[in-house]
Amino acid sequence: MRCVLVVLDGLRPDLVTPRLMPHLARLAGRGTRFAAARSVFPSETRVATASLVTGCRPDGHGLVANTLFDAALTPERLLRTDRPADLRLLAGGAPSPLRRPGLGEVLAAAGRSLAVVSTGTPGQTLLAHPQAEALGAFRWNAEDTETEAARLIAARLGPTPPAAVPNLARIAHAARALTEVVLPGLAPDITLLWCSEPDLSFHYRGLLAPEARAALAAADAALGRVLAWREAQPDAAEIVVMALSDHGHVTGHRRLDVAAELRRGGFAAGQGMAGEVEVVVAPAAAPGLWLRDAALAPRLAAFLAAQPWAGPLLARDAALLPEALPLALLEAAHPRSPDLVLLLAGEEGPDAWGLPGRAPFDAPSVPEGGGMHGGLHRRELATVLVAEGGPFRPAATVRAACDLADIAPTLLHLLGLAAGEMRGRVLREGWEAAADAPPEAERIVLPRGFVLEAARQAGRLYPTGLRRG
């Protein structure tokens, strides 16, 4: 058995329609569709990448946010995980910034291989296979120019097109690199194609803007190229194609500067612990807050509770703020985690295109009306997950809840390999109809009328969405 994973970054399940994405819609009808698939928290790309390859949520792998703060490493600034240099700082001299072996390392130890082709950020691609070079594996990012992988792709296909919004030419180039070079030439056991669209266009143009529609078509065409390649193989029936997204999107209807709001409230807030700063803020859809003094937490919480744009707080240490939701409940508590995480008050109301899901956000580069993700809104958490080929049931819809951390253990099981330190569960319901069962619904009541809806499956809690009670 071989498997090709096609990740369509940021794709919302409700946008998988025959008109917008015909290849994926047909695949969803033919294959096994995991209707209750979700992202992890925070629902951010590099966190999702780490969870996908390690089979763990953030408390296991330690990549707790796209942007984070570590006073011991860079007290004057935030760390950005889209930058390989900052990931190397997080690694602290270790072979990987992740605290668990990834799929590539597990496969290599068994004499198998993972290949990665990505138009995501260089940091995202590094996290997908941190030890690729040391293990002699293939890892290519669209920004690469000097690596052996980049030279191979350039020699066969010519130079990589420049980045754009929408990123149409790069997506097509990456799909060619996968189907014309990597799959026929290297025959990896598992291949990961990461498409930066529709996420990029969602962020900077809006969820159903013309550029976003073009991005959806380009991502769907890349999947179509993979499906056409599979159909031409003699072992096509045994090749699993899995199409998925890493998170969804809401429309960011109000842009905030949380650090500035805190300063107006009398707090010394900034993006590094320099000078008199007492609260470090990492801008995001769910901003992380690091406190110089834990005694500040109750006053900070009281201020935020009075702001109409602020939702509940989550705490790394329950003793810091007893009324906050523990990050540990979401398996997101790690020594690298913020002291507090601020959820912003989203709603189900429609955006300018009539799509449900809006929320305030803190991201200086994204315009108002652009897509955002990272929090616990149901539209941020809902993901696409469809599998076809090998043992997966045809034309089946799975009711059981699952998330990104369940995918690597499932693939390793299908290859006859142990999952090792991975904590996700094997998605047997994908090929055993009798194993499928709906999850138990749970409601967690939070302060100020908020409710976290969740599902429990095989002992694991899967958050479904945050709403006002």
C-alpha positions in Angstrom: 0.0 0.0 0.0 1.0 3.6 -0.7 -0.6 6.8 0.4 -0.8 10.3 -1.0 -2.0 13.0 1.4 -3.2 16.2 -0.3 -3.7 19.0 2.2 -5.8 22.0 1.0 -4.8 24.6 3.5 -7.8 26.3 5.2 -10.5 24.6 3.2 -14.0 24.8 4.8 -16.1 21.6 4.3 -19.1 23.6 3.2 -17.2 25.0 0.2 -16.7 21.5 -1.2 -19.4 21.6 -3.9 -19.5 20.2 -7.5 -19.4 23.7 -8.8 -16.4 25.0 -6.8 -14.4 21.8 -6.4 -15.6 19.1 -8.8 -12.7 16.6 -8.2 -13.0 16.8 -4.4 -16.8 16.6 -4.5 -16.6 13.4 -6.6 -13.9 11.9 -4.4 -16.1 12.6 -1.3 -19.0 10.8 -3.0 -16.9 7.8 -4.0 -14.7 7.4 -0.9 -15.0 7.5 2.8 -15.9 10.9 4.2 -15.2 11.7 7.8 -18.1 14.1 8.4 -17.0 15.0 12.0 -13.3 15.7 11.2 -11.8 18.6 13.1 -8.6 20.6 13.6 -6.7 20.9 16.8 -6.4 23.9 19.1 -5.1 26.4 18.3 -6.4 25.9 14.8 -3.3 27.3 13.1 -1.3 25.9 10.2 2.0 25.1 11.9 0.3 23.7 14.9 -1.8 21.6 12.6 1.2 20.4 10.6 3.0 19.3 13.8 -0.1 17.5 15.0 -0.6 15.8 11.6 2.9 14.3 11.5 3.4 13.5 15.2 0.0 12.0 15.9 -0.2 14.3 19.0 -1.9 17.4 20.0 0.2 20.4 21.0 0.9 19.2 24.6 2.7 16.3 23.0 4.7 17.9 20.2 5.3 21.3 21.8 4.6 23.5 18.8 1.9 25.5 20.6 1.1 28.4 18.2 2.1 30.0 14.9 3.6 32.9 16.9 4.9 32.4 20.4 7.1 33.9 23.1 10.0 32.4 24.9 11.8 34.7 27.4 14.8 32.4 27.6 15.4 32.4 23.8 14.3 35.8 22.5 13.1 38.1 25.4 12.9 41.1 23.1 10.6 39.7 20.4 8.1 37.0 19.4 9.2 33.8 17.7 7.6 33.1 14.3 7.3 29.5 13.3 7.0 30.3 9.5 10.8 31.0 9.7 13.2 28.0 9.8 15.7 30.1 11.8 13.2 30.6 14.6 12.3 26.9 14.6 16.0 26.1 15.0 16.0 28.4 18.0 13.1 26.4 19.4 15.0 23.1 18.7 17.8 24.3 21.0 20.4 22.1 19.1 18.1 19.1 18.9 17.4 17.5 15.4 13.8 18.8 15.5 11.8 21.5 17.2 9.1 18.9 17.8 9.1 17.0 21.1 7.9 13.8 19.4 9.1 11.8 16.4 7.3 12.7 13.2 5.9 10.5 10.6 9.1 10.7 8.5 11.3 9.5 11.4 8.9 6.6 12.2 8.8 5.5 8.6 12.6 5.8 8.2 13.2 3.6 11.3 11.2 0.9 9.5 13.0 1.3 6.2 10.1 3.2 4.7 9.9 6.8 3.4 8.0 10.1 3.5 8.3 12.7 0.8 7.0 16.3 1.2 6.1 18.8 -1.6 4.8 22.1 -0.3 3.8 25.6 -1.3 3.3 26.5 2.3 5.8 28.6 4.3 9.4 27.3 4.7 8.6 26.8 8.4 5.5 24.7 7.7 7.5 22.5 5.3 10.3 22.0 7.8 7.8 20.9 10.4 6.3 18.3 8.0 9.6 16.4 8.0 12.2 18.0 10.3 14.9 15.4 9.7 14.5 14.9 6.0 18.1 15.8 5.1 19.6 13.7 7.8 17.5 10.7 6.8 18.1 11.2 3.0 14.4 11.9 2.4 12.8 14.3 -0.1 11.4 17.6 1.2 10.7 20.5 -1.2 9.3 23.9 -0.5 8.4 26.4 -3.3 10.8 28.9 -1.8 13.8 26.5 -2.0 16.5 27.3 -4.5 19.7 25.8 -3.2 18.6 22.4 -1.8 19.2 19.1 -3.7 15.4 18.8 -3.9 15.1 22.2 -5.5 17.8 21.5 -8.0 16.1 18.2 -9.0 12.7 19.9 -9.5 14.2 22.9 -11.4 16.1 20.5 -13.7 13.0 18.7 -14.6 10.3 21.5 -14.6 12.2 24.8 -14.8 12.2 27.5 -12.2 9.4 27.8 -9.6 6.9 30.5 -10.5 6.8 33.6 -8.2 4.4 33.7 -5.3 1.1 35.4 -5.9 -2.4 35.9 -4.6 -4.0 33.6 -5.7 -1.0 31.3 -5.8 -2.2 29.5 -8.9 1.1 29.0 -10.8 2.9 27.7 -7.8 0.1 25.2 -6.9 0.2 23.9 -10.5 4.0 23.7 -10.4 3.9 21.7 -7.1 1.3 19.3 -8.4 3.6 18.6 -11.5 6.6 18.2 -9.2 4.6 15.6 -7.2 3.2 13.6 -10.1 6.0 14.0 -12.7 9.1 13.7 -10.5 8.5 12.6 -6.9 5.9 9.8 -7.2 7.3 8.1 -10.4 11.0 8.7 -9.5 11.1 8.1 -5.7 8.0 6.0 -5.1 7.7 7.0 -1.4 5.5 5.0 0.9 3.7 8.2 2.0 3.7 11.5 0.1 2.5 14.8 1.4 1.4 17.5 -1.0 0.6 20.8 0.9 -1.2 23.4 -1.1 -1.1 26.9 0.3 -4.5 27.6 -1.3 -7.3 28.4 -0.6 -5.9 29.7 2.7 -3.8 32.4 1.2 -6.6 33.9 -0.9 -9.1 33.4 2.0 -6.9 35.6 4.2 -6.1 38.4 1.8 -9.2 38.5 -0.5 -12.1 37.0 1.5 -13.8 33.6 1.5 -15.7 33.8 -1.8 -14.0 36.7 -3.6 -13.1 36.0 -7.2 -9.5 35.3 -6.3 -10.6 32.8 -3.6 -12.8 31.0 -6.2 -9.8 30.8 -8.5 -7.8 29.4 -5.6 -10.4 26.8 -4.9 -10.3 25.7 -8.5 -6.5 25.5 -8.5 -6.4 23.4 -5.4 -9.1 21.1 -6.8 -7.1 20.8 -10.1 -4.0 19.8 -8.1 -6.0 17.0 -6.4 -7.4 16.1 -9.9 -3.8 15.7 -11.2 -3.0 13.3 -8.3 -6.2 11.3 -8.9 -5.3 11.0 -12.6 -1.8 9.8 -11.8 -3.2 7.2 -9.5 -5.6 5.9 -12.1 -2.6 5.3 -14.5 -0.8 3.0 -12.0 -1.0 -0.8 -12.1 -1.6 -0.9 -8.4 -4.2 2.0 -8.4 -6.7 0.1 -6.2 -4.0 -0.1 -3.4 -3.0 3.5 -3.5 -4.8 5.5 -0.9 -5.5 9.2 -1.7 -6.5 11.2 1.3 -7.7 14.8 0.8 -7.9 17.0 3.9 -7.7 20.5 5.3 -5.8 21.5 8.4 -8.4 24.0 9.7 -11.4 26.0 8.5 -12.0 29.8 8.3 -14.3 32.5 9.6 -14.6 35.9 8.2 -12.7 38.5 10.2 -15.2 41.3 10.5 -13.4 43.5 13.0 -9.6 43.8 13.2 -8.2 44.5 16.7 -4.8 45.4 18.1 -5.1 43.5 21.5 -1.8 44.9 22.8 -3.1 48.5 22.1 -6.4 47.7 23.7 -4.6 46.5 26.8 -2.5 49.6 26.9 -5.6 51.7 26.8 -6.8 49.7 29.8 -3.7 50.6 31.7 -1.5 47.5 31.1 2.0 47.7 29.7 1.6 45.4 26.8 4.0 44.7 23.9 5.5 41.9 21.7 8.6 41.3 23.9 9.3 41.6 27.6 11.6 44.6 27.2 11.5 47.6 29.5 8.3 48.0 31.5 6.3 45.5 29.5 4.2 43.3 31.8 2.0 41.5 29.2 3.4 40.0 26.0 0.8 39.6 23.3 1.1 37.3 20.2 -1.3 38.6 17.6 -3.6 35.8 16.3 -7.2 34.8 16.0 -6.7 33.5 19.6 -4.0 35.7 21.0 -1.5 34.3 23.5 -0.7 36.3 26.6 2.5 35.9 28.6 2.6 37.6 32.0 5.6 39.0 33.8 3.8 38.6 37.1 1.2 35.9 37.6 -0.6 38.2 40.1 -1.7 40.3 37.2 -4.0 37.6 35.9 -7.2 38.5 37.8 -7.1 42.2 36.9 -6.3 41.4 33.3 -9.3 38.9 33.2 -11.6 41.5 34.7 -10.6 44.1 32.1 -11.1 41.6 29.2 -14.5 40.5 30.6 -15.8 44.0 30.1 -14.8 44.1 26.4 -17.6 43.1 24.0 -15.0 41.6 21.6 -13.4 39.3 24.2 -14.5 35.8 24.7 -13.4 33.3 27.4 -9.8 32.9 28.6 -7.8 29.6 28.7 -5.0 29.0 31.2 -1.9 26.9 31.0 -1.9 26.6 34.8 -5.3 26.2 36.5 -4.0 27.9 39.6 -3.3 31.1 37.6 -6.9 31.8 36.9 -9.3 29.2 38.3 -12.3 30.4 36.3 -10.5 30.0 33.0 -10.8 26.9 30.8 -7.7 24.7 31.3 -5.6 24.4 28.1 -4.9 20.8 29.3 -8.6 19.9 28.6 -7.8 20.5 24.9 -4.4 18.8 25.2 -2.8 22.2 24.4 -0.9 22.8 27.7 2.9 22.7 27.3 5.8 24.6 29.0 5.9 26.7 25.8 2.2 27.6 25.9 1.1 31.1 26.8 0.0 31.8 30.4 -3.4 32.7 29.0 -5.0 32.4 25.6 -7.8 34.9 24.7 -10.7 33.6 22.6 -12.4 36.3 20.7 -16.2 36.5 20.6 -17.3 35.1 17.3 -20.8 34.5 16.0 -22.6 32.5 13.4 -23.9 35.5 11.5 -23.4 35.6 7.8 -20.5 37.4 6.1 -20.7 39.5 2.9 -21.0 36.3 0.8 -23.8 34.8 3.0 -21.4 32.3 4.6 -21.9 31.7 8.3 -19.1 32.5 10.8 -17.6 35.8 11.7 -15.2 36.8 14.4 -12.9 39.7 15.5 -9.2 39.0 15.0 -5.7 40.4 15.8 -3.6 40.1 12.7 -2.1 43.3 11.2 -1.5 41.9 7.7 -5.0 40.6 7.1 -7.6 43.1 6.0 -11.1 43.3 7.5 -13.3 41.0 5.6 -10.5 38.5 5.1 -10.6 35.0 6.4 -9.1 34.0 9.8 -8.6 30.9 11.9 -6.9 29.8 15.1 -9.7 29.8 17.6 -12.6 27.5 18.6 -15.3 28.8 16.3 -17.0 25.8 14.7 -16.1 27.1 11.3 -12.4 27.3 12.3 -12.4 23.7 13.7 -14.4 21.9 11.0 -12.1 20.3 8.4 -12.3 18.1 5.3 -11.1 14.5 5.5 -11.8 12.1 2.7 -10.0 8.8 1.9 -10.3 6.5 -1.1 -8.4 3.4 -2.0 -6.9 0.5 -0.2 -9.3 -0.8 2.6 -11.4 2.4 2.8 -15.1 1.9 2.4 -16.6 3.2 -0.9 -19.4 5.8 -0.7 -19.3 5.8 3.1 -19.9 8.6 5.6 -18.2 8.1 9.0 -20.1 9.6 12.0 -17.3 9.2 14.6 -15.3 12.3 15.6 -11.7 12.6 14.7 -8.9 15.2 14.3 -5.5 15.7 12.6 -3.7 13.7 15.3 -5.5 10.5 14.3 -4.3 10.5 10.7 -0.6 9.4 11.2 -1.5 6.5 13.5 -4.1 5.4 11.0 -1.6 5.4 8.1 1.1 3.6 10.1 -1.5 0.9 11.0 -2.3 0.4 7.4 1.4 -0.1 6.6 1.6 -2.6 9.5 3.8 -0.3 11.6 3.5 0.6 15.3 2.5 4.2 16.1 5.2 4.5 18.9 4.7 7.7 20.9 1.7 8.9 18.9 -1.5 9.5 20.9 -4.1 9.7 18.2 -6.4 6.8 17.5 -6.6 4.5 14.5 -9.6 5.4 12.4 -10.9 1.8 12.0 -14.3 3.0 11.1 -12.9 4.0 7.7 -12.8 0.4 6.7 -15.0 -1.3 9.4 -18.6 -0.1 9.3 -19.3 -1.9 12.6 -16.6 0.2 14.3 -18.4 3.5 13.5 -20.5 5.1 16.2 -21.6 8.6 16.9 -19.7 10.4 19.6 -21.2 11.4 23.0 -22.0 15.1 23.0 -20.7 17.3 25.8 -21.2 20.9 26.8 -18.8 22.9 28.9 -20.3 26.0 30.4 -17.9 28.9 30.6 -18.1 32.4 32.3 -20.2 35.2 30.7 -22.6 32.9 28.9 -20.2 31.1 26.6 -20.5 27.3 26.0 -17.9 25.0 24.5 -19.6 22.2 22.6 -17.5 19.0 22.3 -17.7 15.3 21.4 -16.2 12.4 23.2 -15.0 9.5 21.1 -13.1 6.5 22.5 -12.2 8.5 25.6 -10.9 11.5 23.7 -12.5 15.0 23.8 -12.9 16.7 20.4 -14.0 20.3 20.6 -16.8 21.2 18.2 -17.2 24.9 18.6 -17.5 27.8 21.0 -20.8 29.7 21.1 -22.7 32.1 23.3 -25.1 30.2 25.5 
